[in-house]
Amino acid sequence: MSEGNTPVGDVTEGYPGVGRVLVVVPTYNEADNLEVIVGRIRRAVPAVEVLVADDNSPDGTGEIADRLAAADEQIHVLHRPGKAGLGAAYVQGFRWAIDHGYDAVVEMDADGSHAPEQLSQLLDAARTADAVIGSRWTPGGKVVNWPWHRFVISRVGNTYVRLALGMPHGDATGGYRVYKIPVLEKIDFESVSSQGYSFQVELTWRTHKAGFRIVEVPITFAERERGASKMSSSIVREALMRVTVWGLRSRRDALFGRRDTGDKP
């Protein structure tokens, strides 16, 4: 069903031990992938619902999402006015989930890089955790069909994040995640300005600082087969800059004994 024309009720009883789960799938020009990934989600874990957050894609992705929603009451569509970035799409999706009474939110890419068939493993872990990261770099995790430079960027980037921010997590940049609603309610999203690579790091860090329990579950990350990757050098530069600033600020606050509640970076 599309947002705005049909009320959202308790369509499902939810995932056992977790409750009502909403999978947020941000899209921009994913017409070749959307129907495939939504179908895989619905087959893999029928208990979850899906919210497609489309940034007014010129290739007709939004229209495909509307068609899928019209045929399945567990699919919803959030039409955004234009391309505003991954972080902004997720933040609006999080707020939508909170407003509509869900218990947990899943982040998932539309391009098939995150296998819906592994979602149940993340949700099982969420029964006893506040947040779950589908990790490429924890034992058992792996990547498939990645060029060498993507591998190096991810490994070096995650190592730098651990050193700069003092977090123990092996894949702070990974985008396949589960967040319980109390975690999202704690975060001041008005102060979130990160996008892409750094958005995932910022949410990991805020969740960690707030004292929530984060666990990592190994996943297999497969490079997209259709369409172009939205990763760019500017996204990587933004992440490095922000992580450096956050790390220096954290050390300053620790030096002067300032209390950190985790709602802001």
Secondary structure, DSSP 8 states (H G I E B T S, - for coil): -BTTTS-----S--BTTTBSEEEEEEESS-TTTHHHHHHHHHHH-TT-EEEEEE---TTSHHHHHHHHHHH-TTEEEEE-SS---HHHHHHHHHHHHHHTT-SEEEE--SSSSB-GGGHHHHHHHHTS-SEEEEESSSTT-EEES--HHHHHHHHHHHHHHHHHH----S-TT---EEEEHHHHHHS-GGG----HHHHHHHHHHHHHHTT--EEEEE-EEE--SSS-----HHHHHHHHHHHHHHHHHHHHHHHTT----SS--
